[in-house]
Amino acid sequence: MRLVVAHGEVAAVRVGQRIGTVDAQWIPYAPVTRLDDAVRRETELGATVVRPRVDFAAGSVIVIQDPNGATLALWESHA
């Protein structure tokens, strides 16, 4: 997993390997205040975690997939 940073902020997340049935790709991300709470809520609503939490110096990310197959990275900044 690779972060692209522009002007001190995460601009994109690149998943560089196959995750389940999903090929490597650029995926959108959504900034969240409390990552664990956001993931808990998303899974309650039917999402699946396809990439567990990864911690970077700049923040943490978890990749989820909704019941229709859309993939989204949830990002919590450490700043």
C-alpha positions in Angstrom: 0.0 0.0 0.0 1.4 3.4 -0.9 0.2 6.9 0.1 0.5 9.8 -2.3 1.0 13.1 -0.3 0.4 16.5 -1.8 0.8 19.7 0.3 1.2 17.7 3.5 -2.1 15.9 3.0 -2.9 12.4 1.8 -4.1 12.7 -1.8 -4.6 9.1 -2.8 -4.0 5.5 -1.7 -2.6 3.0 -4.1 -3.1 -0.7 -3.3 -0.1 -2.4 -5.0 -1.2 -6.0 -4.7 -4.2 -8.2 -5.2 -6.7 -8.0 -2.3 -9.1 -10.9 -2.4 -10.7 -10.7 -5.9 -9.7 -7.0 -6.4 -6.7 -6.2 -8.7 -4.2 -3.5 -7.8 -5.7 -0.1 -8.2 -6.0 3.5 -7.1 -8.9 3.8 -4.7 -10.7 6.8 -3.3 -10.4 7.6 0.4 -12.5 9.2 3.0 -10.9 11.1 5.9 -12.4 10.1 9.3 -11.8 11.3 12.8 -11.8 7.9 14.6 -10.9 5.1 12.2 -11.9 2.2 14.5 -15.3 3.7 15.1 -15.9 4.4 11.4 -15.0 0.8 10.4 -17.2 -0.6 13.1 -20.1 1.5 11.8 -19.4 0.6 8.2 -19.3 -3.2 9.0 -22.6 -2.8 10.9 -24.0 -1.4 7.6 -22.7 -4.4 5.6 -19.2 -3.4 4.5 -16.4 -5.9 4.6 -12.8 -5.1 5.6 -10.6 -6.1 2.6 -7.3 -4.8 4.0 -6.8 -4.5 7.7 -5.4 -1.5 9.4 -2.0 -0.2 8.3 -0.3 2.4 10.3 2.0 5.0 8.7 3.8 8.0 10.3 1.2 10.3 8.8 -1.9 8.3 9.7 -3.7 5.0 9.6 -5.9 3.4 6.8 -8.3 0.5 6.5 -9.7 -0.5 3.1 -13.4 -1.6 3.1 -15.8 -2.8 0.4 -19.5 -2.2 0.4 -22.1 -4.9 -0.3 -22.1 -3.8 -4.0 -18.4 -4.2 -4.4 -17.3 -0.5 -4.2 -13.9 -0.2 -2.5 -13.0 2.7 -0.2 -10.1 3.5 2.0 -10.9 5.1 5.4 -8.0 7.4 6.5 -7.3 8.8 10.0 -4.6 11.5 10.0 -2.2 11.5 12.9 -1.7 15.3 12.5 
